[in-house]
Amino acid sequence: MKTAICYFSYHHGNTRKVVQAMAQGRDVDLIDIAAQPDASLEAYDLIGFASGIYGFSFHPSVIDFARRRLPRGKRVFFVYTYGGAKGSGAKAIAKAAAEKDAILLGEFGCRGYNTFGPFRWVGGSGKGLPSQADLDRARSFFAALCPAS
Ligand SMILES: Cc1cc2nc3c(=O)[nH]c(=O)nc-3n(C[C@H](O)[C@H](O)[C@H](O)COP(=O)(O)O)c2cc1C
């Protein structure tokens, strides 16, 4: 099953760490949406969308990318990291995917190191997150969605 995970991760690379853990040793293309905003997803059977949570939601660039580039009827999953209040979490990306008749297989979220706003003055929250245990859970989540051939 040809798989891509399209991610946006700019705060501390927390989301990047999670998707890299999922992809490690697997035949998965990681697409950095900031670097490849027009990447084609036509060739993929399974597509992940991953983002930090910024202002209680996925980054708008991920939603915009899905609206522009997700072909109809693909299998999808969502991944996110957040500081402590994920708000609506994957709701906006789920809506964008539903508009393309996507088949949602699941979502994975975990906390990540956060120095946004007032947290910066106290050395941040969630230092050391995502943890190794989080990354192991991420790998298990992905392995269940997409067993190695
Ligand atoms: C501009 C900004 C807004 C954020 N808003 C939220 C939020 O609403 N809820 C939350 O739990 N964390 C929030 N965070 C923390 C991030 O979700 C968390 O650090 C995440 O792991 C960042 O992912 P990244 O390192 O992949 O960019 C925010 C961080 C930034 C920089």
Ligand as a Chemical Component Dictionary entry (heavy atoms), coordinates in Angstrom:
data_LIG
# 
_chem_comp.id                   LIG 
_chem_comp.type                 NON-POLYMER 
_chem_comp.pdbx_formal_charge   0 
_chem_comp.three_letter_code    LIG 
# 
loop_
_chem_comp_atom.comp_id 
_chem_comp_atom.atom_id 
_chem_comp_atom.alt_atom_id 
_chem_comp_atom.type_symbol 
_chem_comp_atom.charge 
_chem_comp_atom.model_Cartn_x 
_chem_comp_atom.model_Cartn_y 
_chem_comp_atom.model_Cartn_z 
_chem_comp_atom.pdbx_ordinal 
LIG C1  C1  C 0 1.114  29.574 17.845 1  
LIG C2  C2  C 0 0.909  28.353 18.731 2  
LIG C3  C3  C 0 -0.368 28.054 19.173 3  
LIG C4  C4  C 0 -0.589 26.928 19.994 4  
LIG N1  N1  N 0 -1.865 26.651 20.395 5  
LIG C5  C5  C 0 -2.092 25.539 21.146 6  
LIG C6  C6  C 0 -3.418 25.188 21.557 7  
LIG O1  O1  O 0 -4.406 25.831 21.213 8  
LIG N2  N2  N 0 -3.586 24.090 22.338 9  
LIG C7  C7  C 0 -2.527 23.310 22.733 10 
LIG O2  O2  O 0 -2.742 22.316 23.439 11 
LIG N3  N3  N 0 -1.258 23.602 22.344 12 
LIG C8  C8  C 0 -1.019 24.682 21.571 13 
LIG N4  N4  N 0 0.259  24.984 21.163 14 
LIG C9  C9  C 0 1.340  24.027 21.489 15 
LIG C10 C10 C 0 1.578  23.059 20.325 16 
LIG O3  O3  O 0 0.375  22.401 19.965 17 
LIG C11 C11 C 0 2.599  21.967 20.683 18 
LIG O4  O4  O 0 3.794  22.539 21.142 19 
LIG C12 C12 C 0 2.826  21.083 19.459 20 
LIG O5  O5  O 0 3.473  19.907 19.850 21 
LIG C13 C13 C 0 3.650  21.814 18.410 22 
LIG O6  O6  O 0 3.918  20.954 17.344 23 
LIG P1  P1  P 0 5.201  21.150 16.384 24 
LIG O7  O7  O 0 6.433  21.179 17.261 25 
LIG O8  O8  O 0 5.119  19.968 15.498 26 
LIG O9  O9  O 0 4.988  22.445 15.652 27 
LIG C14 C14 C 0 0.505  26.098 20.373 28 
LIG C15 C15 C 0 1.798  26.425 19.908 29 
LIG C16 C16 C 0 1.998  27.536 19.103 30 
LIG C17 C17 C 0 3.400  27.842 18.616 31 
# 
loop_
_chem_comp_bond.comp_id 
_chem_comp_bond.atom_id_1 
_chem_comp_bond.atom_id_2 
_chem_comp_bond.value_order 
_chem_comp_bond.pdbx_ordinal 
LIG C1  C2  SING 1  
LIG C2  C3  SING 2  
LIG C2  C16 DOUB 3  
LIG C3  C4  DOUB 4  
LIG C4  N1  SING 5  
LIG C4  C14 SING 6  
LIG N1  C5  DOUB 7  
LIG C5  C6  SING 8  
LIG C5  C8  SING 9  
LIG C6  O1  DOUB 10 
LIG C6  N2  SING 11 
LIG N2  C7  SING 12 
LIG C7  O2  DOUB 13 
LIG C7  N3  SING 14 
LIG N3  C8  DOUB 15 
LIG C8  N4  SING 16 
LIG N4  C9  SING 17 
LIG N4  C14 SING 18 
LIG C9  C10 SING 19 
LIG C10 O3  SING 20 
LIG C10 C11 SING 21 
LIG C11 O4  SING 22 
LIG C11 C12 SING 23 
LIG C12 O5  SING 24 
LIG C12 C13 SING 25 
LIG C13 O6  SING 26 
LIG O6  P1  SING 27 
LIG P1  O7  DOUB 28 
LIG P1  O8  SING 29 
LIG P1  O9  SING 30 
LIG C14 C15 DOUB 31 
LIG C15 C16 SING 32 
LIG C16 C17 SING 33 
# 
